[in-house]
Amino acid sequence: MSTHITVLALPHMLGTSITLPMEILHAANANLVASHHRQNLFKVTLAGQTVAPITITGGLTITPQTSIELIDKTDCIVIPGLWRNPQRSLRKLQPLIQWLTKQYHQGATLCAAGTGVSLIAEAGLLDNKPATTHWFYFDSFQKHYPKVQLQQHHLITQAGRIYCAGSVNSMADLMIHFVGVVCGQSIATRVEQQFSQEIRRSFESVHYSFTDNRNYSDETVLQAQLWLQQHYQQDVIWSVLASQLQVSLRTFNRRFRQATNQTPTGYLRKLRLSAAKELLQKSNLTIAEISDLVGFKDESYFARCFKQQFLLSPSDFKRSVRGKLFSLSTIADSTSSPGTGS
C-alpha cells in the first residue's frame, strides 16, 4: 500500500525545500525496488494552487503536476520554505491555507520547512503547540502568532501530525526519519548514505515532541532514559538502576519494553552507537578510542553492532565523511572546562 505525499509548489519558495525531500523519497522507492522488488511505498505529487508555471527563488520556473483542488485526500503534505518574509505571501495563499486545514482534519500529516511553518500557524493549527521556523524570523513569528510555543533551541518540532523543520537540512533529517518509519531502518540508512553522511543528524537528537512530553505514561521509564542519556559511557548495572528507581529488575525490564518497544540494553546500545557515529564524523579519534569512549569495551563487538545498525563498518563510515581536527585531548579539555557548550 502506497503513502501519498503532496509536495506544494508555491511562488517565491526555496526550490531545495521541495526538491531535496522529493529526491529522498524517490531514492527510497528506488532502493525498495532494488532490494525487495516491492512496489513503491511513496506516491509523490507536485501540486500548486493552480497548474500555471511558478517562478521560484533563483529565477527557476516549475510547473505543478496538478492543483490542490483536485486532491481530495492525501497522507502527507510537504510545505516549502518561502523566500524572505512569509507574511507578504499569506494573503495570496488563503485558499491553500483553507485546503491545508481541511486535509489536516481528514488525517493528513503536515511537514513544513523554515518560513513555510507560517502557513500552518496562520490556519491556527499550531495554537498552544510547539513549532520552530527559520531563526531569522523568530521575533516576527512570535509577534504574529503569540499562541504558538516557539522552540528556538530545536531544529525540528512535532505536535501530533504536525512537524516543523527550521531549515532545508532539517527537512532532510525529517524525510530520512519518515523513510525509516515507513520503509524500515535499512532503507533509510542506504538513502542517507546516498545523499551524504553530513546532511543528517539523529532525528531524536534535534526534535522536540509535544506528544511525548504530554502523554508519556511511565515516569519511571522516563527517569531511566534521562539517566542513560547522561551516563551511557558508564558500565550499567541494571539491578542497581532498578533499585534506585524503586522497582524490581523484572518490573523495570517489563515496563521499559512496554513504554519504548525495546529492551533497556537495546536502548543503551543505540545511544552509544549514535554517540560513536557523531565522533566518527567530527573527530580524528581512532576506532578503538571511540569504542572505549562511548562505553563499548570490546572493539570487535562495537564494530559488529555499528555495521548492523548503519550497514557500514566504522572504518568505512569514517572514510565516507570529512575528517575534522579534534583529538582526544581536545575533547577531554572541553568537557572539563566550565562555561562551554554548543
N, C-alpha and C positions, 0 to 999 in steps of 0.2 A: 504494500500500500504506500503510495507516494505522499509526501508532505508538500503542500502547495505554498510556495513563497512568492509574495508580491513585492517587487522592488520598485519603489516610487522614483519616477524621473521628474524633477522639478526645475524650473528656471533658476539659473544662477547658483546651482548646487555645486558642491565639490565632487567632481567625477569619481575620484578614488573612493569616496564613501559609499558608492554603489558597485563600482567595477571590481574592487577587491573582494567584497562579500560574494558577488556573483561568480568570480573566478574560483574562490574557495569552495563554493557549493558545487560548481562544475567539476572541480578536481575530486571532490568526494564521490560524485556519481561515477566518474571515470575509474577511480580506484575500486569501487564496488563491482563494477563490470569486470575489471581485470582480475580481481581476487576471488570473487564469489559467483560471478556470472548471474548476478541478481539484477532485477530491473532498477532503474534509477529511483532513489528514495526522495529526491528533491525535484519538484517541478517548478521552475523559476519563470516568472512572467514580469517583464518590464512594463509598468503602467504609468500613465500620466493623467492629468485632469482631462486632457483630450489626446488625440493621436497626432497632433501637429508637432513638427520638429521643435526641439527645445535647445536653446543656446545655454551652455553651462560654462563654468569658470574655465578660463583659458581660451575662450572663443570656439570651443568644440561644439558641434551640433549632433544631437542624437534624436532618434525617432522612437517613441514608445511603441510597443507591440500592440497595446490595447489601451482603452480608457478605463478609469476606475469604475465608472457607472455600469460597465459590462461585467464587472467582477462581483457576483452576488455574495460569495463566501470564500475566504482564504484562511489558511492556517497560521501564517506569519507574515508580517509586513516589515520591510526594511525601509527606514526613513533616513534620507541622506542629510548630511550637514549642509547648511546654506552659507554662501559667501557673505562675510561681514554681518552687520546687524540683522538678525532674522525678523525683527519687528516690522521692517519695511515690506516684507513679503506676505505677512499674515493676512492682510485684508483681501488679497487676491486668492488666497488659499482656503477661504472659508468652506467652499464645497468639499474640498479634500478633508478638512478637519471634521466635518459632519460625517463623511464616509468612514474616517478612522474610528470615530465614536461608535458608529453602527457596527463595524467589524469587530471592535473590541468587545462589545456587548454580546456578539454572536460567538465569542470564544477565541478570537484571534490573539496571537502573541505580537506585541509591538516592540521593535528594536530600533532605537534612534541613535544617530551619530551626532556628536557635537551640538551645534546650534539647532539641529533638527528636533531636539528634545522640546523646543518651544511649541511645536505643533501639538504635542501630546498635552503639554501644560495648558495651552490655550483652550483645549477641549475640556479642561477641568478634571482630567483623568488622573492627574498626579497630586490633587489636593490631599494634604495630610499624608503624603507618601514621599519616600526619598527619591532623589534624582541627582544627576550630575550633568554638566554641559561643558562646552569649551571654556577653559579657565579665563579667557579674556572677557567673557560676558557674565561672569559670576554676579557682579554687582547689579547689572541690568536685569538679569534673570530674577534675582531676589526682589528687586523693585516691582517688576511686573507680576510676579507670581509668589506673593508672600506666604501663601498656604502650603507651598511645596517645601519639603525638608531637604534643602540643598546640601549635598555631601561633597564639600570642597576637597576632601582628602582621599576620595575614592574615584578611580577611573571608570568603574562600572558599578551601576546600582541595579537592584532587582526589587520590584514590588509586585509580587504575584506574576502576572503575564506581561509586565512592562519592564523592559531592560533599557537602560540609558548608558551610552558609552561616551566618554569625554573627548575622544579623538578617533581618527581613522584607524590608528593602530589598535586602539582598544576595541573598536568594532571587529577587527580581525581576530583579536583574542576571543571575543564573544562568539564569532562564527565557528571558530575551531571548537569551542566548547559545545556548541549545538551539534556539530558534526559528531562529536564523541557521544552525545546523548542519543542521537538518532541512529547513527551508523556503527557505534562501538569505538572503543579507545584505539584499537589498532589502525582503523581507517583514519581517525583524527590525527594520530601520530604521523602517518605517512603523508597526509596533506600538509601538516605543519612542516615536515622536513622539505617538502617540495617548494614551499614558499619562503623558507628561511627560518633557521632557529631563532633569529634575532627578533622576529616580529611578535613573538608570543611570550608573555609571562603567564604563570599559572593563573587560571581564572579564579581559583579560590583565594589567591593572594591579593587580588586587586578589586574584588567585587564586594559590595555591601548588599546583604539580602534582608529586606524588610520582613519577608515571610519567615525566615529562620529566626530573627530576633523576636518576632511577635508570638510564634506558635511553638517554639521549642519546648517540648513537654517534659524533658527529664533534666533537671538542674544538675543532678549528679554526673551524668554523662557530659554535659557542657563543661562542668568544672574539670573533668578528666581531660577533655580535649584542650582546654586552655592551658592546663599544666603541661601536657605533652608538647604543645606548640612551643612552649618556653624552655622545655628541658629535653627535647628529642635527642640531643647529643649524648645524654647520660644513659648508663645501664638502668633499665627499668625493671624493678621487681614488682610484678603485678599484684602479688598478695599484699605488699606493703602499701601500694597505691590504693587498693580496695579498702584496706583497713583505715587509711587516712580519710577516705570518703565515707567511712562508717557503714560499709556493706560487705558481705562475704564475697570472695573471689568469684564463686559461681554466679551469684546475683549480678555482680559487676559485668561479667562477660555477657550474660544474657541481656541485660538492659542496654549495654553498649551496642550489641548487634541489632537489637530492636530499633534503636534510635538512629543508627547510621548505616545499617545494612552491610556492615563489615566488622571484622574482629578487631579488638584493640591492637593486636600485633600487626594486623594488616594496615590499620590507620597509621601507626607509628612508622612502619616501613615506607609508606607513601610520603610522610613528612620528611623522612631522611633522604629519600630519593629526589624529592623536589629541591631540597637544600643542596644536594650534591649537583644537580643539574645547574643550579644558579652558579655554584663555584666553578664548574667546568666552563661555563660561559664567560665568567667575569674574573677569573684568576689564572695564574700560571702554576698553581699547586700541582703536585704530582697526583696521580690517581690514588696511590697509597695514602697520601696525606689527606686527601678529600674523604676517602673511605673512613679513615680514623676520626676525622674532624666531625663528621655527621653522625657517628655512632655505630658504624659497621666495623667490627674488629677483624673480620676476615675479608681480605680484599677480593678473593675469588668469589665469595658469596655475594659481595656487593656488586661485582661485575655481572653475575648471573641475574640478580634482581633488576639491575639497571637495564639490561638488554630485554628482559621480559616486559618491563614497563614501557620503554621508549623505542624498542626494536633496533637499537644500535648499541654496540659496546661503548663503555665510557671513553675509550681511546678514539673510536671512530666519531663519536659525538663531539669530542674536544677538537678533532681536526676539522669538523664541519662548521665551527664557529670561530669568530675572530679571537685571537689571543689578547689578553689585557696585561697590564703592567703591575698587578698586585702580587704580593708574595705573602707567605705565611706570617712573617714577622709584621708586615704592614697590617694584616687583619687583626693580629693579636694586639698591636699597638692601638688600633682604632677602637677595639672593643673595650680596652681598659681605660681609655681616655673619657672623662666625664664631659657632658655637654655636646657630644657629637650625635648625629643622626642623619637619616635620609628620608 
